[in-house]
Amino acid sequence: MNIQYYGDYCFKITTKPAGRATEDIVIWTDLPEKKTGIRTPFGHADIALLSHMDPEDDTLSSLKDDPTVIYTPGEYAVKGVSILGLPAARDNEGGAARGKSTLFIFDSEEIRVAYLGSLGHKLDEKSVEKIGDIDVLFVPIGGEDTLPTQDINELIREIEPKMVIPMHYALPGTTIGTAGSEAFCKDMGCSEASAVNKLNFKKKDIEGKNMEIVFLEKS
């Protein structure tokens, strides 16, 4: 599995659900909104997971080859990737302030990934149970228009993933209306300075890890 970060909530995840020597499947998550100051990425896509992005947004035209766009809760199977969407909200008022959102959990290469998107509230016990044992957890850490930093850190410790990948935090040259990584790192004992260009790993590479935090540089 290969992961690249394009800023805000946007990742490109390349995976081979059918194993080595088979076709790559490319998954994109929420593309950056224009107000973030982040250039829209272009390229091939098989699947687009939208936690809060409007599926009619013109920005999605940058994704080529007619990807399957998933933006609502439910169970899906696309090109060998099993996907579960869980209902959530961007605030703690059931979506009344900022709107609804969707959490995504998907399995590929025997790796279970959870993408929390623009989560703005604590998760109940039932939702945490549905998320299950997670290998890679994508979490928003800016703490201003999503779940507060202290709450997101508690959720990480509750889910206990093998690896944590932060997203949605202020980066140089962007206009994202959120805080940087400082508060998150102070509590979790990590540093954005350790960011890597991209992440390439197999299931065996993350066995034995426990909540290892990996920052990715913006591509």
Number of C-alpha atoms within 10 A of each C-alpha: 17 14 19 20 24 20 27 26 26 23 24 22 20 18 23 19 20 15 12 10 7 10 12 17 21 19 21 26 23 24 27 23 17 12 10 15 13 19 13 16 18 13 12 16 21 19 21 22 27 24 30 22 20 12 16 8 10 8 18 21 12 14 19 12 11 13 18 14 17 19 20 19 17 13 13 12 11 12 14 13 18 15 22 19 23 19 15 26 25 24 21 16 13 15 15 11 11 17 15 20 27 27 25 27 22 20 18 19 16 13 17 20 21 24 23 21 29 29 27 28 19 18 14 8 10 9 14 14 11 11 20 15 15 19 23 22 22 21 24 27 29 26 21 16 18 24 23 18 20 14 17 23 17 12 16 17 13 11 17 20 23 18 20 21 19 21 25 27 22 19 17 8 9 15 14 22 14 17 18 19 23 15 15 24 16 10 11 16 9 16 15 17 9 12 13 14 13 15 15 12 10 13 13 9 9 15 11 7 12 14 18 15 22 18 21 23 18 18 12
